[in-house]
Amino acid sequence: MLQLHTYITWALMGLIWHVQLVQYPLLLEVGKESFARYHFGHCVRISVLVLPLILLEVLTAAWLVWNGRLDSLFLASLVLMGVAWFSTFV
């Protein structure tokens, strides 16, 4: 389960970097008149990728905690996971 959790976390990290380096800079090219429509479309489409991965990340993390995985590296990753979620949803 730790390996699956790690894969999911890396997939989310790759997706986050893609959005930061590709998608967000392209928002500057849209123009004010089309921005709201473009941004809404981006949010809907990216959610299809992000939400299942986030749910899987939460479930695997909860399973690992439930089964006693409490080493410092894993707990630190949970804190960073919370920071990433907070910054994403805010």
N, C-alpha and C positions, 0 to 999 in steps of 0.2 A: 504493500500500500504506500510505503514511503516513496518508492520509485515512481508510482503513478502520480502521487502528489507533486513530486519534483518535476515531472514532465509537464503537468498542467500549469504549474507556476512558471516554468520557462516559456511555455506557449503564450501565456498571458503577458509575460515580459516582452516577448517579441512583438506581440500585437500592440502593446503600449508604445514601444519605440517606433513602430510603423506609423501609428497615429500621430505621435509627436513630431516625427521627422518628415512625413509625407502629407498626411491629411490636414493637419492644422495649418501648415504653411500655405496649402492650396486654398484655404478659406479666404486668404487675403486677395486672391485672384477672382473671386466670385462677383464682387460688386455689391453695393448696398441694396439695390433693388431685388436681387436674387438671393441674398444671404440667408434670410429666414427659411425659405423653401429648401435651399441647399443644406443648411445645417440640420433641419428636421429630417431630411432624407438620410443624411450621414448618421444621425443618432439612431434612427430606426434600423438601418442596415448594420451598423456596427454592433448594436445590441444583440442581433441574431448570433454573432460570434462570441461576444463577451459574456452574456448572461449564462449560457450553458457551462462555459469554462469557470466562471466565478462560482456557480453552484457546485460544480465538481470539486473545485478547490476547497470550498467550505466543508463539503461532506467528507473529503479525504482528510482534511486537517482535524475535523471533529472526531473522526474515527481513530486517528493517530493519538489524539489527546485522551480519548476514552480508553484506549488500550495502553496508556502509560508512557507514551512518547513525550518526555518532558525534558530532554537534554537542552542545554543552553542555545545551541545553534538553531534547533527547530523552534524554540520559543522566540528567539530573535527574528526568525523568518515570519512568525505570526505577527509580530509587531510591525514589521515592514509591509506585510500583506495588508494590515489595517490602514497604514499610511497611504498605500497605493489606492485602496478602495475609497478612503476619505477624499483624497485629491481627485479621484475620478468622478465621484458623485456630487462633489461640491462644485 
